[in-house]
Structures are given as structure tokens and as C-alpha cells.
């Protein structure tokens, strides 16, 4: 039986997009590829039930970090050799130089650290830049999550296009299910949500363009269509931080903005489903999963026309220049004031999100595995 080791060190309370990506693969791959034995590499920080209940999956727990150069290069090769791994899939950029597995696959989600180094903390930027270059050289195949990211990897690192496989992320089906009234009340009470709100979900960091979003919201609140609405920012601080509470005060939107903090994964579907509008004006994304999650929940979306976001959203969202506060404000005001326009985007969004399933992501990932393992199917 083929033995596959999957890097799930990014799965822990408070995890970000990479953790959700790894958890989704762990939950679907064993059921998609029953002829393999899966070993999920997790850290002592992981909590909760197993990532998969499948009989062909197990978890191996280590004392290490999600970003841990020493463990990755000195200890991981021996662990992989001990497993007898036929394939190791790193879900977070880096690969061990000393090997340990017969074949390797690395997922490179984006390369913002090389395209926009000013938006990434220096220590993290140096690590990611260094080990991404190594992984692109060592890997038998590289997975990325959009055609945009593939193009960036090839341009900025000189990677061979034939080595890079695009496998789109999938949307958790929970976002397509209407939350119960009880769950909605619980989440609203816990987060102190207003009755009507525009929602942003993501880390509160510079690259997410939160400062311009707050400035645009300041313009929106001057319109009659925004009367009674609040902006809810759901996310912890990460990456290169900004003083967004001070920005909210400067833009005179402190009273109409709720900083909800990090929202646990189990509460996200209800939070998203009950929003009237979802706004995601990020400056740079490798994929942009929150956009599709909002679409799956039937919420109209305003997002950036740049990086991967236009590719992912298609014509199912209102696309804006993320550097234009005026354009962002205009789009939000129009959707809050025009129910017919908002309903049209809801319908398009539901159809668009339905194209991005976890099963499709698992099948695409499995095709990469089989290719490097020489299975030919």
C-alpha cells in the first residue's frame, strides 16, 4: 500500500487559510484514495477530533511549529524515513533538503513575499523566499491554487511551467447550508453582532487593505442606503500589522464598525450567512477562499479585480480597484441600495461557488500524487 505523509502542522486553534487547506485535504483525500495509507503530521497544538475517521488515515503528533526550519530540515527526514513514505506533501511551501520520502509535492499558495516584500514581516519573508526557492527545485511536482499564482511563481522564480499544477481550493459545504436559528442567535450574541452588517473576514493586516476599507466605509455611511448598517471586521492580527482601531477613529467610523476579533471555524458559516454584503478588498491573494464561502452562503460580494480574486470570482462579484477608496465605496453603496442588483449577484455567486468543491480539490490533488508516483491514472 502506498504511504503518503501530509503536512498538517498548520492545523490548530486560530489557524488561517493554510490550516484550513490542510484540514480539508486530510478530511477528503483518504476517502478519495482508498488504496493509500495516510499519515497526517500534526503538532501538539492541534485540538479536537481526528482530521479523518477513515481507516486508512492516522495522525502523528510532533513538538514543532508550523514554520520551523530546524525541525523541517533536521528531524522531518528521519520521520518520513521511519514512516516509509512513498510521498510527502508539504502544504506550506518548504521541503527537507535531506529528503526522507521517495517523492515530494509542495504547495506554494502565493509568492507575495517576493512580489510585495514590504507587506510581509521580514523574518517570515526571508524564510518563505528561501525555502520556496528550494522547494521549487526539489519537488517532483508543485501545486498552486490559481493560474495567477502559477504565473507569479514562474515569473519571479523562473520555475518550469510544466512542473506547476493548478488545483483550486474547495468550499466547505457548511457554507452552503442555512444555519439554524439557534446557531445564528448564539453567534450573534457571542459576537454582539448588529442586525444588519457588511462583513469582512480575514487577518487584520496591511496586505488585506483594511485601512482603505475603513476609509471607504466612511463614505458609505454618509449615504441613506447605509442607515442602520455596521461594518464587521472578523479576524485576528497577523503578518504586518496596522493600527486599524486608530484608522476607524480617524475615518469617523468607530461607532459604525465592530472589531469582532478571530472567529472560530465552527461559527464562520453563521456569521457569513447572516451578512447583507461581503467585502474582501485584498491587495494580493493566491486564491481568496472567503470570497467563495460568502458566495456559497448566498451573500453578494465586493472584491478586488487584481491578483487571483478576479479569476476566482468571475462575473459573480462586483470587482473594484483595491487602491481606489471611491470605487470601493461606490460598489458597497450601490449594493446596499439596490436590492435587484444584490439579488442578481447572489444567484451568480451560488452558481460560481458550486464549481469549487472539496471533492474536486481532492481529485486534482490526487491526480498530482498519481503522476509523481507513476501510477498513470
Secondary structure, 3 states (H helix, E strand, C coil): CEEEEEECCCCCCCCCHHHHHHHHHHHHHHHHCCCEEEEEEEECCCCCCCCCCCCCEEEEEECCCCCCHHHHHHHHHHHHHHHCCCEEEECCCCCCCCCCCCEEEEECCCCHHHHCHHHCCHHHHHHHHHHHHHHHHHCCEEEECCHHHHHHHHHHHCCCHHHEEECCCCECHHHHCCCCHHHHHHHHHHHCCCCCEEEEECCEEHHHCHHHHHHHHHHHCCCHHHCCCEEEEECCECCCECCHHHHHHHCCCCCCEEEEECCCHHHHHHHHHCCCEEEECCCCCCCCHHHHHHHHCCCCEEEECCCCHHHHHCCCCEEECCCCHHHHHHHHHHHHHCHHHHHHHHHHHHHHHCCCEHHHHHHHHHHHHHHHHCCCC
